[in-house]
Amino acid sequence: MPSSKTKKKEADAFLVLDRIDLDTPAGVNQALVEVAAQTSKDPLKFVQIAFPWGKDTLAGWDGPDVWQVDVLTSMRDYLQRGDEEGAISAYLDATAAGHGVGKSALVAWITLWSMATFPDTRGIVTANTDTQLRTKTFAEVTKWFNLCLFKSWFRISATCVCSRQKDHDKTWRFDAIPWSESRPEGFAGLHNARKRIMVIFDEASAIADIIWEVVEGAMTDKDTQIFWMVFGNPTRNTGRFYECFNKYRHRWVHRHVDGRTAIGTDKKKIATWIQDYGIDSDFVRVRVLGQFPSASSLQFIPRAIVDEAMQRQLEHCSYYRQVVILGVDVARFGDDASVICCRIGTDARSYPAKEFRGLDGWELAAKIAEVYNEFRQKGARKVVINVDAGGVGASPIDWLRHNGYPVNSINFGGGATNTERYKNLRAEMWGRGREWLKAGGCIEQNDDLVTDLTGVEYGYTPTNQILLESKESMKDRGLSSPDRADALMLTFAVQMNEYLSEMGHAQPRNGRLGAHTVRDPYA
């Protein structure tokens, strides 16, 4: 209930409610109830009414910025479609923006709108770090709470906004929850059937994928208003925030906010950044333009290289008299896939990779044998099989050898040929594969392959050898095992000394190349 100290100056917001007596606490409360009802499906109208724009600390501010209006309007349209069409799916909204555009303010407005306009709303907000969550994100919520017409309805602490109504403090609340990869269950119990759920991620680029996956479990309540709003500087071009704009963009309403056009940014500082770093630099792309970087500083294969390899034109491929190399990545964990990748010189597109789940070693070996036999029947001169021997890979290798198939057992942790540059064979394979992608390699257009290729990060040993992160490390970061990419890179595990003519036919002549032949270093 509102306090009797509520000031009459708030009446300016209620011109449409002039029939209500605003001189009494009961009258003010009735006005608030009507405004809440009017704005329950119009967050933009709520923001325009609920804060004293142009006065006191908001002097000089007329209301939300253009991009903030776009977000609030999109939410309104979603709710109105629900009225027209009945039950609809959860509303998913992603905003990638430069620094200082007003992301945290919008988070605060959405938080307060969701609480004030729907009884027993349940909501959570998290951020990239606990410090960011407490000192910036929720501090901004507190700032706007103290300016909000509806503040008398709720209590606020350092990590929570909850209802003052008796017996509703547990059911009508919004909590700031730090996330933990080791304890993601803190996000698992957010259900609120037939009411409203609001989930907000701030600085979403740095929130682990496993937290995103757990939150998805709260998107299943029937006949419920469900909002999932994510905001952040686009610091990484891998991970679930990035995928909101790429792999899953058909599911998410998404936008990029350019700091040069935002009301509250320091235009002089932005101009200095552009002058110092260049408009095309990753620094400006991320911190000003709200665009994802062209390459992470830790990313082994940049996205631009992968995109070019997907779009590169491929000449007609014939398997006849060719050397076919199969790379087989064997699943280690229950949610991983075993993948068979085929490469013929620069072509890893014409024969799409095969993915299998739930096969034992012998069943996978039989699938490998089928692919081998298919290429031999098509006239391939040679079929090379490279199988990852780690984990459970020994089983299909044994089966293939027992049944007479030529197979190379590849140990990712084995020694590299170029020991000065690479720590182990896996790093060397990926190094060869990266050069292949740059030099003319063609890959299929597959979102999982793109994610796998661009998701692997790397570092250096004390002796300056390149060392890729392990699959286990990627899982710890919330990423999937790069099964498709490892299968492709396995085709580079064994260097081949095959010499191909311009037409692709083998032409060794007395140990020397023929007049019109060239060496394909990727065969």
N, C-alpha and C positions, 0 to 999 in steps of 0.2 A: 504494500500500500504506500502511496506517496506521503511524504512528510508535509505537515501543515505549513512548513516554511517555504513551500514552493512559491516562487514569485510570479506575480501577475504578468510580468513582461513576456512570459512564455506564451501568452495569449496570441501573440503575433503569428504563431504557427498554426493557430486554429481558427482562422477567419471563416472557414466553411462550417465551423461549429458554433457560430455566434449565438445560437439558441441555448447553449449550455452556460450555466452560471459558473464562471471561473473564479469567483471570489471565495469559494469553499473548497476544502480538500476533496470532498466527494465530487464536486463538479469537475475539478481538475482530473481526478481519477477517471471519471466518465469520459472526459475528453481524450485522455490517453488511451482508454480502451477502444474508443471509436477510431482514433488514428491508427492504432495497432491493427484493428480489423481492416481498415482501408488499405493499409500497406503490407498486409501479410503476403500478398502475391505481387508486390511491387517494391523491391528493395531500393530502387532509385528514388521513388517518392519518399520512402522512409528517410533516406539520407538527407534529402532536401529539407525535410521538416524537422528531423530529430536533433539537429545541431544548430547553434546560433550563428549561421553564416553572416559574415560582415561585421560581427560584433566582438568586442573584447579580444581574446587571443586569436580569433578568426577574422579580425579586421583585415580587409583587403582580399579576402577569399569569398568568392560568390557561390562556390559549390564544387562538386567533383570535377576532375580533369576529364578531357574528352575520352581518354582510354578507360578511365574508371567508369564513366557513363556507359561505355560499350559493354563492360563486364556486367554491370547492374541491369542493363537493359536485356542482355542475353539471358540472365537469370529470370527476369520477369517474363520474357517470351516463353521460356521453358514451362513456367507455372501456368501460363495461359493456355499453352498447348494441352497441358494436362486436363484443364477444364473442358476443352473442346473434344479431346480424343480419349479421355478416360486415363487409366493407369499407363504411365510411360516409364521408361528406364531411368536409372539414376542420371543426374546431371553432372557431367565431368568437364571441368574448365581448367585450362593451363595457360599461364601467362609468363613469357620469358621477357625480361626487361633489363635495361641498364640500371646503373646506380642512381638512387635519389629520385625516382619517378613517383613515389608514393605507394609502393606495394604494401608496406606495413599499415598505413592509414586505411587502405581498402580492406585489409584483413580485419582491422578493428571494426569498421562499419558493418561488414558482413556478419561478424560475430554478434554484434549488438542487435542487428536486424533479426537474425535468426532466433535470438533469445526473446526479444520483445514482442514478436508478432506471431508466435505459435506456442501455446502452452506445452510444458513438458518436453521442450526441445532438448536433445542430447547432442553435444558437440565436443570435438577435440581439436586442438591445434598443436602442431609440433614444428620444429625447425631443424636446421643442420646441426646445431650444437645446443647443449643445455644453456650455455651463456647467451647465445643469440635468442633463445626462446624466452628467457627470463628478463634480460636487460634491454632487449629491443622489441621483439614481437609482442610479448604480453605487456611490456611497459607502454607500448603504443595503444593497446586495448584499454589499459588503465587511463591513459590520457583522454581518450575519446569517451570513455565511460563517464568521466567526471563532467563532460560537456553535454551529455545525452539527456534529453527530456525524461527518459525512462529509468534513470539511475535509481530512483527511489523504489523501484520494483525489485531490485537485486542487491546482493552483497558481492563485493569483489575482494579478492586476496591476491597474493603474488602469483598464484597459479590457477585461480578458479573464479568464475562468475556463476552465482547460483541464485535461485529464487528466494525471496523473503517469505513467501507463502508457507504456512505451516504444512509440514509433511511433504513438501515439494523440493526441498534442497537437494535431495538425492536423484530426483527424476527430471528436474528442470535445471540443467547446469552445463557449463562449458569449461573444459579442463585443458590446461597446458601440460602436455605429457612429453618428457624427453624420451627419445627412442633408443633402443639398444638391440643390436643384432643378436646378442646372446639371449635376450629376453623379449622377443617380439610379441609375446602373448599379451602384453599390456594394451595392444590395439585390437585384440581378438574379440572382445565382448561388447562391441558397440552395436547394439540392436535396439530398435525403438519402434516396433511395429505400429503402423497406422498413425504415426506422428511425424516428427521431422528429425533427420540426422544431418549434421554438418561436420565435415572433415576438412581441415585446412592444413596444407603443408607450406611452410615458409622456407625460402632458400632450398627448394626441392631438389636441385641438382645433386646435393651432397647427402640426401637421405637414401639409405641402403635399399636395394630392390626388395629384400625380404620384407621390409616394413610395408612397402606398396602391396605386396602379395597378401599380407595378413589383412590389410584394410579392405581389400577387395571382398573378403569374406563378410564384411558388414553391408555389402551392397545387395543383399538378397531379401531384405524384408519386403513383404507384399503390402501394397496400398500405403506406401510411406514416401514422404518427400525426402529424397536423398541427394545431398550436394557434396561433391568432392572438388575442392578448389585448391589448385597448386600454383605457387608463385616462386620465382627465383631468377637469379642471374644465370644465364646459360653457360656455365663454366666447363661443362663436359659434353662431348658429343657421343657419349655412351650412357647407358642406364635408362631407367624408366621415365625420368623427366624428359630426356631427349626423345624417347620413343613416343611420348604424347604428341610430338610434332612430326613424327616420321612413321614408324611401324603401326602405331595405334591412332594416327591422326583422324581416321574415319570415325573414331569413337569420341574424341575429345574436341570441344570447342577450344581453339587455340589462337594465340596472337603474340606478336612481337611488339614491344613498346620501345620506341626510339627516344632516348633521353634528350635529343635535340629539340623535340617538340613538346616535351612534358613541361607543365607549368612550373614545378618547384625545383628544377635542376639548376645548377650553377653553369650558365652558358659560357662564361669566360674559362672556367676550368675545362669544360668539354672542348672548347676551341684549342686550348693548349695541348690537351691530350692528342687531338687529331693532328696538330702541327708536329708534335714530337714523335708520335708513333705511326702516323699514317692512317687514312680512313679504312684501308684494307687489312690492317693489323689485327691479330686476335685480341689484343688489349682493347682496342676500340670496338671491335665486334661485340665483345662480351659486356664491357662496362658502359658503353654508350648506346650502341645500336640494338642491344637485346637479341643479338644473333649468336648462334652457337659457334665455337671456334672451329677453324679449319682443321686443327689438329691439337690434341692434348699433348702437353709436354712429356707425358709418360706413355703416350699411345705409340705402339710399335708400327702400326700401319695406319696412316691418315685416311680419313673418309674420302678425301678427294681422289686418292689413288684407286680406292675401291669403286667409287662411282664411275670413274673413267673406264675401268676394266669391265664393268657391267654394260656400259653403253657402247663400247668399242665394236666396230663392225667386224664380223667374222666371215671369212671366206667359206665357201662350201666345203664340208668335211667328208672325206671318205676314209673308212677304216682299212681299206685294202692296202696291204704291204706296209702298214704303219706300226710303230711301236706304241703300244697302249700301256699306260701305267695306272695301276689301281692303288689308291691309298685307303686303308681301312682303319678307322678309329673305333676301338672296341669299348662299349659302355662299361663304366666302372661302378656307377651308382644307379639306384632304382629309377631316378628321373632323367638319367642320361640316355642318349640314343647311340646305337652303333650305326656308323655311316660308311658307305662305300662311295668313294669319289673316283671318277675316271678322268684322266688327262692325256691328251694326244698333242704333244708339242705345246703350242700356245692356246690350245682349245680345251677348256674345262667347262664348256657350256653345252655342247651338242648332246652329250649324254648326261642328263641330270643326275645328281647324287641320289643314292638310295638310302633311306633311313629306316631303321628297324628298332623296335622296342620289345623287350620281354623275351628275346631269343637267348637260348643257352649257346655255349661255344660251338658245339657241333652243328646246331641249326644255322648259326651265322656262317660257319665255314661252308655249308651247303649253298647258301646264297652267294657267297663269293665265287664258288665253283661255277654256279650258273652264269654269272657275269663273265667269268674267264672263258667258258665254253662259247658263249654268245659271240664274243669278239673273235675267237679263233674261227668260228663258223663263217664270220663275215670277211675272213681273209686277212686278219691282222698278222703281221709277220712275227710279232713277239708280244706277249702279254706279261708284264711284270707285276707281281703282287707284293706290296709293302704293308705289313700288318703291325700295328702297335702291340708290342709284346708285354707292356706293363699291365699290372693288375690281372685281369682274367684273359688277357690276350693269348696266353700260351695254349689254351684249349683249341681255338680255331686253327692256330698255326700247326699244332700236332696233327689235327684231322687232315689238313691240306697236304702236309708232308706224307702222311700215311697213305693217302690216296693218289700220290704221284703228282701233285701240283707244285710248281716252283713257287716258293714263297720266301721272302726276306723278313726275318724277325728284327723289328726295329725297336731299339731301347731308347726312349726319349732322353734318358739321363746318361746315355753313352757318350763317349768322347767325340768331339767335333774334329773334322779334318783341318779346319783353320782354327787352331787352338789359341792363336793370339787374339782373334776377334770374338770368338764365341765360347761360352762356358761349356755347352753340351750340344748334343746332336739336335735336340728340339730347337734351340735357338738358331742353329745353323740352317735347319730346314726352313724355318720361318724367314730367315734372312734371304735364302735363295728364292723363296716364294714371293717375298716383297719385291725383289728385283725383277722377277718374272711379271708381276702385276704392272710394274712401271714400264717394262720393255715391250709390252704387247700382249700380255695374257688376257684371255677373255673368260669371264665367269658368268654363271647364270644369275638372273635377277631373282634373288631370294632374300627376304628380310632377315631370316635367321643367319644366313651366311654373312650378310653385311654386319650384323651385330657381333657375330663371332670374330670376324676379321678385325674389326675396329675396337673390340672390347679388351683385347690383351694388352697389358702394360709391361714395361720392361725397366731394367736398371743395369748397373754395372758392378762387377765384382771389384775387390781391391786391386786386382791386376788389369782392370779396364776391359774385361770380357763382357760381352752382352749376355744378360741372363733374363729370360722371360719369366713372368709370374706363373705359378703352377695353377692347375685347374682347381685345386683345393683353395688356393688364395683367392681365385675369382669367386668361388662359392662363398667365401667369407665376406666378400664385398657385395654379396647379393646377386651376382651375375650367374648365368647358366654356364655349364661347361661348354667350351667352344668346339663341339663335336664336328660340325661341318668344316670349320676352318682347319682343324687338326687333320682331318681326312685329306683335305686338299694339300696341306703342307707335307703330308707323308709321301706324296708323289715326288717330292724332292729329296727324299731320304737317301737314295742311292744314286750317285752320279752315273749317268749313262754315257757311253762312248759310241753313240750312234750318229752316223753321218747321213744327212738327208738331202736329196736333190731339191730343186726349187718346186718340183711337183710333189715332193714328199716321199719319193722312193729311195731306198737305200742304194748307194752307188759306190761302195769302196772299190778301188782299183789298185791291186798290188800294194795295199796298205796306204795308198795315197788318195786324196780327193780327186774326183773327176773335174773336168774343166768347168762344168756348170753346176757344181754342188756347193752347198754351204753347210756349215756345222750348226745344228740347232742345240745350243747348250742346255735347253730345257727338256729335251727328249729323254 
